[in-house]
């Protein structure tokens, strides 16, 4: 991994107001590019807004190759930057996915579909079935969307595929910022520490226009699980720009006893799993 500069955006996204939300994405992307950011990550379903409450308005799912994607490609291309943005995707089969799209200076790069769908989202989204790792000129990265981060296996698999950074875009409502931070600190730093990689998380903030208010929380952990950057406000939009030194990643893996993945026994784990069946 080379030195990488990332930006994590805490954004207010209004449900079904795609034009407004895309304008916000463009504004923050411009700010990130002005600070020489390599990758900027936005929250889960930031393009269309997040709403599983049943209250109107409702976000409309759209094909991956849509007007929204074309606009995201323009934004990334105009600013020569890589963007990670969330949208509600309707596959050609009609299945709806919660999708994070990766665009770069040359356009669309790829996408990740949320693989773990909690009960409040069942009937709204279907789970994806792939854990891709994306190549940037300076680093390899993976994506986990919100609820995915509760499952340690996901981070372990991404790390095993070569991810050096994991981005965690969220749409996590309710709780105070303090309550949410206390809960997230129980497991998010562990994803970084156990796998020896950087983890960066961002969230929605404010009223989504459909009766749900989000308490923002956005921060970055180094490979030792230490929070190295954090947005202070839980009520306002904002962005943190964080340098991820390649030397810090290398140092965290130099002491072999602390690079825990070096001592994994996947064949043993598979045997134990077969015993539980």
N, C-alpha and C positions, 0 to 999 in steps of 0.2 A: 504493500500500500504506500502510495505517495502522500504527501501532505494534502489534505482536503479541507476546503472551506464549505460549510453547509449553513443553510438558513432554515429555521423551523418557524412556521407561521401559525399564530393563534388568531383564528378568523371568525367573524360573524357571518354566517351563511343563512340566508332566508330561503325557506322552502318554496320551490317552484319559481324562484326569481333568478333564473340562470344568467340572464344578461347582467344583472347587478353583481352577482357572485363572480362571474368571469371578469368583470371590471375590477373587482377587488383583487382577484388573482393577478391580473395584469399589473396593478399598482404595486403590489408587494414584490412581484418578480422584477420589475424595473428597479426597485430599491435594492433588492438583493444583487442584481447585476452591477449596480453602481458601486457595490462593495466587493466586487470580484468573487462572488459566491460561485461555487461549482455546481451544487445541487440545492434546490429549494423544495421543501416538502410542505404540503398543505393538508388540512384534516380530511378525514373520511367523509365522502359524499359532499365535499365542499362546493361542487359545481351546482348541484340541485337542492342542497339542504337535506338534513336528516330528520325524518319524521316517521315514527312507528306508533304514534299515539292514537291514530284513527281520526284525529281532528283535521279538518281542512285548513289549508290547501294540502294537496298531496303532490309529491314529486313524480314526474313522468319519466319512466325508463326510456332510454333511447339506444339505438344501435351503437356499437363501439365506434364504427366509422360514421360519425355524426357531425352536425354543425359545431357541437361543443368541442369535439376532438380537433376539428380543423382550426378552431380558435385557439386551443391550447398549443397546437403545433406552431401557429403564428407567434404566440407569445414567447415560446421557447426559442424559436428561430430568430425573432427580432432582437432578443437579448443574449443570444449565444450561451444558453444556460440549460441545465437539465431540470425539469420540473416533475414533481410527483403530485398528482391531483386526483381527487375522488369523484366518481360519478356513478349513477345508477344505470347499469347496462342491461339491455334486453338482447339476448343472443338470438341468432337466426332461428333457433328452435323455439323461441318464445320464453325461455327461461330467463329470470331476472337475477342479476348478480350485483353485489356490492364490490365495485372495482376501483382499483387505484391504477391510474394510467401514467406511464413514464414517457415523457417527450424530451427530445434533445435538440441541439441546434439544427440537425438534419430532419427533424420531424418525429413521428411516432417511433418509439423504441420497443415497447411491450407493455404488458399489464399483469396485474395480480388480482385474483378474485378471492375475497374473504373466505377462508376455509372453515371457520368455526362460527356458527350462527346461534346465538342464544335464543331462549324461548320467546322473548319479546319481538324478535325479528323473524321467527318462523312464520311462513306464509307471506312474508314480504320479500325476502331474499332466499336464494338457494346457495348452498355452500359450493365453493370451487373445489378442485381436486388436484391442484398443482402448486408447488413451492419453487418458483423460479428464482434464480439469482441473476442480477443484471450487472453488466460490465460497463464501468465508466473508465475514462482514460487514467484516472487517479486511484480508483478503488473498485472493489466488487461489493455490491450491496443487495440486501433482501428487504422485503416489506412484510409486515404483519399488520392487519387492520384490527384495531381495538380488541375485541374479545379473544382474538388469536393469541394475544400476548399472555393469556392465562395458562397456556399449554406449553410447558418447557420443551417438549419434543420439537415444536416448530422451530424455535431458535436453534436448537441443537442440529437439526437437519440443515438449516440454512448455513450455519457455521461449517458443517461438514462439506457443504458444496462450495465453500470458499468465501462466504460473505465476511467482510471486514467491518461493515456497518449495517445495522438493522434499523429501518425507519418504522415508527409505530404511529401512523395517523389515527386519531381517535374522534369519536363523536360521543362523548361521555357526559350526560347531563346530571342534574341534581347534586347533592352534597355541597358543602362549602369547599372553598379551595383547600383549606386546612385538612378537612376530612378526606378529600380526594388524594391530597399529597401523602397523607399518612398511609392510606391504603396502597397507593401505587409504589410507595417506597418499600413495601413488603416484598415485592417481586420484580419490578422493572430493573433495579440495579443488579439483581441476581442473574438476569438474562445476559447482561454484559459480563459480569464476573465469572460465571460458570463457563462461558464460551470464549472469553478473551477477545472481545470485540467492542466497538462503540455502539451505543443504543441511543436513539433520538426520538422523542415523543412530542406530539403537538395535539391540540384539542380545539374544538369549537368554543366560542364564547358568546354570551348574550342571548337575546330572544330570537328564536328561529321563525317567528311569525305564525306558528301553529300551536302555540300554547306551551312550548318547552323552553326553559332557560338553561343555558350551559355555563358552567363555571370553568373558565379556562385554566389549563395547567400545561406548561410547556418547558421541557428541560432536556439536557444531554448528559449521558453517563460515559465515562471513559472505560477502558477494558478492565479496570479494577473495580468497577461498579460505583465510582465516585462521581457525584454530580458536579460537572465542571462548568455548566452554564444553565441559567434558569430565568424565565420571564417572571417578573415580580407580580404583575397584575393578574387577578382572576376575573376581572370584570371588563377589561378593555382589549381591543385588538392590539396585536403587536407582533414583533419578530425578533428572534435572537439569531445572531450570526456567530458561528463557533468554528474555530480552527481545530481540526483533528490531525495531530501530527503523526506521520507514519512512524516516527521514532518511538512514540508512546505505545503503539501497537506492538512493535518489535520488542520493546523492553518488557512488556507484559508477558511475552511468550519465551523470553530468554531463559528464565528460571523454569526448568522443565516441570518441577513438582507443582508449580503454580499454574502451568498450562494444562488444565485438567483434561482437555479433550485428547491429549497425547496418551492418556492412560485408559481411554474408554475400551469396553469389550462388547461391541455390538452383537457378536455371535452369541455371547452369553445372555444378553438382554433378550434376543429373539427366542432363545431356548426357554428362558423364564416366562416370557409372554405366552409361549405355546402351552406351558404347564397350567396357566390360569384359565385357558379355554376349556 
